[in-house]
């Protein structure tokens, strides 16, 4: 493969180059590299479905699709969702763009690292982005109590959570998310991005789509391309109460969905069992792949509920070198995460793939990481890069703002300021005034960076190498703290223990805490069954009844084996 291929990565900002661009640049005939970069379902559509689409290719690309309302109505019939609560878009990025333009007023909070459009899109339109750093020492788990405190201290109006989070695959239980949504009832908007939730198996019904429809300020974003293995089609949808969904739907073009999207949506009704089986296989592959990778000396694998694994390279390994050598020497495409804000070039995100591909990945990593010293990615013991991202724009943002999104932090009179992202120098956008947050700070990497002190998580995520670490202050929530992950050691450590086999439920549901121990104030509960939510539907209508008839515990039977949307793809 041509050495010019790797230059494509330096011009793609917070993302990776497309497979089409890599294939063109390589100048080689045949299939592209083995893809461990783009998080796609490798088992769906089935070969028979691809053959059917190929047989109808001429008609699909020749004629106009039906209007978006027709395609949305079919999807809603399949998922048993009210059409007035759904808006379909040309991929999740189109919906994120419209959410930003229509529903985000002046500020947005998001944990980092995460999907790049949640930081880039609002900054491009001049919004203030308040970034809440996820701590490596806590396994990148999101502490909802700390996050709520951060949002209130910053005065942020829109709050985003990705569940599972991209790139680390961190998962939050439904009960904890619903409590957080209600605690944020005074915010303009709460967005729960469930783009990868179909691959989770921590709970039987993890989605909060039903709860979102009953709340006036909650939007749930769902993906179709990732789950169905069809990124190129570009289709996804959001679920919200009719007022919010209607605002987005009214701005979308009549033909924003293409004929391929229409064809796939109308095919799905007959392929529910195959889809559920594909998700089951991805979950099995995730466990196998985690075990293989965790056996590599010095490589850390973080627990994930997505269809990808977040790994930390051994001390001294430079992610860009590993990425380039894997591509040029082994024709394997991996996602180096140095251009993700909140991450560094010591981390890779690796998509879950079948075992035959994983064998090839592990073999390539062994040669690149531990092979001949000449040109090897691991030159020997080093001090590590801590927080160097490997991307000039991100490094400038971090260095100029000290990781807090505000310049001249040293001039602040007292107390650590809040963390917020700021546009790069020269954009001319005004900077917000600092709002103090809880007086807790830690150091990340070689530069001082105020971050929230890791606190007990709503959902504990075990670190690969447990080691106690003191907390500088009292813990606000009476749950046991997770074992923190040690910072990089300049001396390479021996191979970690194999990735443990999970229990039937890898993330046990937390026991309900008493009301007095709530980590943040919770306003009035969800809309009662007979009272319409602001914007439109009663709880009974959302469940598909008039409020007078009962609904079986398992809900209405799915059409021809298609799973229920709240637990889509679950096999039991």
N, C-alpha and C positions, 0 to 999 in steps of 0.2 A: 504494500500500500504506500502511496506517495507520501513523502515527508511533509508535503504541503497541507495534508489533511489536518494535522494538529493546529495549524494556524487558524482554522475556522473557529476553534474554541475561544480564541482571544477576541473575537468580534461578536460574541453572542450575549454580552451583558450577564444577566442573572440566569440564563438558560443554556442549554446545549444546542449545537447545530442539529438541523433536521437530518433524518436518515437519508433523504433524497440528496441533500447537499453533500453529505459524506460520500455517498455512492458516486456522485458525479465527480467529486474531486479526486477520488481514488484512482479513477481511470481504469478500473478493473471490471471485466465483465462478470456477470453472475450476481448472486445475492450479496448483500452488504454484510457487515460484521455481525457477529452474534451480539444481540442487543440486551445488555444488562443495564441500560440507561433509561429507556422510556417505560414507565410503569403500566404495562398492558397485560391483560389476561391472555396467556398463551394457549388456552384450551377452548376458547370461544371466539367467534362462531366455529361450529364443527366443520370438518371438510365438506360434508354434504351441503351445509348452508352456503359455503363459499362457492361450491359448484352451481348451486341455484342462482346465486347472484351473478356469477360469470355468465350463465346462460341467458340472463336478462339484461346484461350490461348495455346493449345497444339501446333498448327502450329507456333504461334508467338514466343514461346520460344525454339522451336526445330530447326528452320532453320535460316541461315544467313540472315541478312537484305540486301537490295539493297545497292549499294555504296552511299556515302554521296552526290555525284553529283545528283543522281536520286531523292533523298529525298529533296535536296535543290531546285531542279528545280520545284518540285511540290509545295513547299511552296512559291516560287517566283511567280509561276503562280497564286496561290491563292491570294497573297498580291499585285500582279501587280508590282513587283520589278525586275530590271535587275539581272539575276543570277550572272553576273560578279561583281556585287556590294555587294554580300552577302556571308557570310561564316557561316555555321551552326556548333555548337559545342555541346559537351556532357555536357550541362549546362553552365550557364554564367561564372562559376568559371574556366572552361577550357579556355574559350575565354579570360578572364582576365589574366590568366597565360600566354597565347601566346602573348597577347598585351604587357605584361611586358617584356617577353623575346625578342620579335622581334622589338617592336616599342618604348619602353621607354629607352632612352639613359643613363641618369645618375641621373635624379631627377624627382619627381612627386609631384604636389600640389593637396591637397584634403581637402575640408571642413570636420570638425569633430564636432559631431559624424556622422558616416556614415556606410555603409556596410563594415565589417571588412576586407574583402579581398583587398579592395583598399588601406588599410594601411599595412596590413601584407604581402601581396604578394611581392611588390617591396622591402620592408625591408629584406625579406628573400633572395633576390638576390643581396643585397648590395647597393641598390639605396638609395638616399637621399629622404626622404618623408617630404615635407613641409606641416604642418598641420595648417589650418586656422580655429580657434575656432569659432563656431557659438554661439552667445550669448543668454543665457536664458532670459535676460532682453528684448531682441528683439523678443522673441518667436521662437528662433532658425532659424529665417529667414536669408537667404544668401543675403548679399549686394554685388552685382556683381561688382560695382565700387571699393569697398574696396578690394574685392578679386583680381581684376585685378592689383591694386596697389601692393598688397602683392606678387603676382606672379612676377611682374617686379622687385620689390625690392630684392627678393630672387634669381632672375635669373633662376627660374624653367623652365624646358624644356617641361614637359608634364603636362597638366591641366585636372582635372577630376571634373565633376559635376554630381550628381545623382538627377534626376528630375522625380517624387517626391523623396525627400531624405528619406533614411531609417536610423534612426527609427522615425523621427518626422513627415514625410509626407509633408514637406515644398515643395511648388510648385513655379516654375518660368515660366512666360509667354513666349510663343514662340518668340515673337518680341524681348524681352530682351535677350533671349538666342542667337538668330541669331546675334544680335549686338555684344554680347560678343564673339561669335565664330570668327567674323570678326576682332575684336580688338586683338584676340590672333593668327592672321594669321602668326605672326613671330615666334610662338612656334613650336616645333617639332610635337606635337600632342595635340589635344583636344578630350577628351572622354566624351560623354553625355550618361550616363547610364539611360535608360528609362525602366528599368525592371518592374516598377510598374505604368507606364503611362496609361495603359489601364483602370485603375480604376479612373482616373481623370475626372472631369466634368467641370472644370473651363473654358475650351475652346472647341469649336467643333472639331478643328484639332490641337492638341497640339504638335504632334511629329515633330522633325526636320530631319527626315530621308531623305526627298527630298533635303533639303539644304545641308546635309552632303555629298551626292553623288557629289555635284558640287564643293566641297572644297578639297584642296589637303591634309589637315592635320586633318580632323575631322572623328571620328568613333562614331557611335551610337550603343549602346548595347541594345538588346531587349530580353525579357524573353518569354518563352512559358510555362514552368512548372508552374509558379506563376499564369499566366492569365488563363490557362486551368485547374487549380486545380490538376496538375499531377507532383508534385515535384519529385516523385520517378523515373520518366522516364529520367530526366536529358537531356533537350534539350533547346537550345536558339540560337540566331543568332546575327550577327553584320552586319551593313550596312555602307559602306564607298565607296570612289571612287575606281575604279577597281584596281589601283596600290596597295592601302593599303589592300583592301579585298583579293586580290590575294596573297599577302605575307603571310597572315594568312592561307588562304585556302590551299596553297601549303605545309604547314607544318603539316596539320591535317591528321591522318591516314585515309585510304580509308573507313574503317568500324568503324569510331568513333561514329556513331549514331546506336542505337540498333533497334531491330525489333519492340518494342513497340512504339518508336518514329516514325518509318515509318508508322505503322498502324494508329496512331493518325493523323498524317499529312494528310494521304490519306482519313481519315474519315471527316476531317474538312469541306471540300467543301459542304457537305450536311447538315451542322449544323450551318451555320452562324447566322440565327435568334435566335437559342437557346443560342448561345454564347453572342450575343448582349444583350439578355434579362438577362442573368446571371450577366453581368456587371452592368446593370441598377439596379438589385436587391441589389447588393453589395453596390452601392452608396446610396440607400435608407436605407439600414441597417446601414451604417456608420453614418448617421444623427440620427437615432433612438438610436444607441449605445452611441454616444457622448452625447446626451441629458440625458440618464440614468446615465452615469458615472459622468457627471458634477454636478448632484444633490447630490452626496456623499460629506459630509462636509470635507473641506480641500483638496479635490482632484482637481487638475488642469488638464484640457483636452486641448491639443493644436490642432489648426485647421490642418486638414490633407486632402491630395488628394490621398493618397494611400489606400490600403485595410487594414489599421491598424491605431491605435490611440496611440499617445505618451502621457503618463500621468505622472504627478508628484504626488507622495504620500504625505499625510499630514505630517506636521512637526513631527519628532520623529519616523516615520515609517522606518524600514530597509527593503529594497527591497528583500534581500535574505531570510529574515524571512517570509515575505509575500509570496514569491514564494514557499518556502518549505511547509508552512502551507496550501496554496491553493492546492498544489499537494497531500499532505498526508492526509489532512482532507476532501477535497472537490473533489478530482480527477480532478482538473483543472490545466492545464499547461499554465503558463504565461511566458513572456520573461522579466526577470530582466536585466537592461541595465548597471549594474555596470562594466561589462568587456568591454564596448565599450569606446574607447578613446574619451574624450570630454563629456562623460556622467557621471553619478554616480548611486549609488545603490538606490537613491531616485526616479528613473524613471523606469517605465514599458512600454513595447510596447505590445499592446493588439490587436490581429487580429480581424477584423470585421467578425462577425458570425451571424447566424439567431437569431431572438428575443428570442426563447426559450432557447438558450444557453446563451444569454446575461443576461436573468433573473437569471440563475444559477450563472453566474459570479458575478453579482451585489450582490446577496444574500451571496455568499461566502466572498466577500470583506467586506461587512457590518459586518459579524461575526468576520473576522480576524482583521479588523481595529478598530472596535468599540465595540467588544464583551467583555467577561469577562477579567478583568485586568490580571489574571493569564495566563502567556504565550502569552499575546496579543502583536501584532506587534507594537502598539503605547503605550510605557510605560508612556508617559506624556510629558509635555513641555521639550524641549531639545534645545541645541544650533544648531543642524543640522550638516550635514557632508560636506556641501559646495561642495567639489570636491573629496571626498574619493570615490574611485571606487569599493572598496570591493574586488579587485583582486590584488594580490601582484605584479605581473609583471607590470601592468599598473601603480600602485602607485609608483613603483620604477622608471619607466620612467618619471612620472610627477615630482617626488621629486628630482631626480638627475639632471633633465634638467630644472627645474622650469617651466615645461610646454612648453618650447621653443625648445626642441630637441637639445640643445647644452649645454654641461657642463660648469661649472665655469662662469655663467653669471655675477656674481658679479665682475669678473675681467675685464669686458668690460669697456673701458674708459668713454664713455658717450653715452646717448641716448639708447632707448630700442632696443634690437636686433630683428631680424626677427624670426618668429616662424617656427620651423622645427622639425620633428621627428627624433630621433636618435635611433640606436639599443641599446638594453640593455647592461649593462656593461659586459665585457668579450668577446664580439663578435669579437673584433679586427678590426672592420671596421673603416676607417678614418672618422673624423667628418669634416663637411664643415665649411669654414670661415663664420663668421656672416656678413650679409648684412643689414644695417639699413633700417628700414621701417618708415612710418610716425610716428612722435613722439606723439603717443596717447597710453595710458595704462589704464587698469582697474584692479581691484582685483577680483578674482574669488575664493570664499571659503576662508579657513583659511590661504592659502599660497599666496604670491604675484605671479601673473602670467601675463606677458605682453600680452594683447590682443588688437585687433583693437577696437576702439570706435564705438558702433553701429551708423550707419548712415542711412539716408532714403533709403528705399528698393525700388527696381524696382517693386516689388509686395507687397504691405502692407499686413501684417497678423495680425489681431487684437489680442491683448493679453486679456486673460480672465478678468484680473483686471487692467484696465488702470490706470496709475498714471504717471504724468509728471516727467521727470528726465532731469537735465541739461546736455548739451554737453560741453566738455572742449574746443572745438575749433569750427571753422566755418564748416558748412555743405557743402560738395563739390557739391551735386546735388540739384537743386532747386525743390525738391518734399517734401511734408510734411512728417515729421518723424513719424514712428509708435509709438504707446503708449508702453513704456517699461514695462516689467513685474517686479514687485518688488521682491527683494531677499527674501529667506525664513525668516519668522518671528518666533521668539522663542515662541510666544503665538499663539495657534491654532486660526485660523480665522473662522467665521461662514460659513455656506454652501454658495458656489457661486451661482449666478443666473443660472437658467437652460440654457443649451447650446442654443444659438439663432437659430431660423429657418433661413436657408440661403436664400438669394435672388436667382433668377434663375441663376445668374452667381456669385458664392461666391467670386471670385477673379476678379474684374473688370479689363479689359485690360487698361494698362496705356496709357495716351495720348502721342502721339509722341512729343518728346522734340525737340526744335530747334537745328540746327547743332552746334551753338555756345555753347550750354549747355551740349554737350556730356560729360559724366563722364570720358571717356578715349578715346584716339585717335582711330578712325576707319579707317582702310586702305581701299583700293579700294573695291568696292562692289562685289557681286557674279558674276560668269562667265556669260557673255552675252549669249543669246539663241543660237547664231551661232558659238560660240567659244568653242572648247573642253577644259574641265578642265584638269589640269596636271594629267595624268594617265588615261584619257580616254573618257568621255562622254560629249556631249553638253547638255545644259539645255533641249532642245527639245527632245533629245533621252531619258533623264530621265523621261520626261512626257509621253513617249511612242509614239512620233511622229517623223517625219523626219524634222520638223521645217517649213514645208510648209503648213500643214493642221492645222486647229484650233482645240482646245480641248474644249469640253463643260465645263461650269463653275463647274459642279459637278464632272468632271473627267469621266473616262470610267465606264460603269455600272459594278458593282461587280458581281462575279459569284454566282448565286443561293442564293442571299441574303447576301453574305459575305461582310463585310464592307471594305472600302478603307483603306490601311495601314496607311496613314497619319492621319486618324481619326478613327482608327479601333475600332469597337464596339459602335460607336456613334449612338444614336437613334433619333437624331434631336436636 
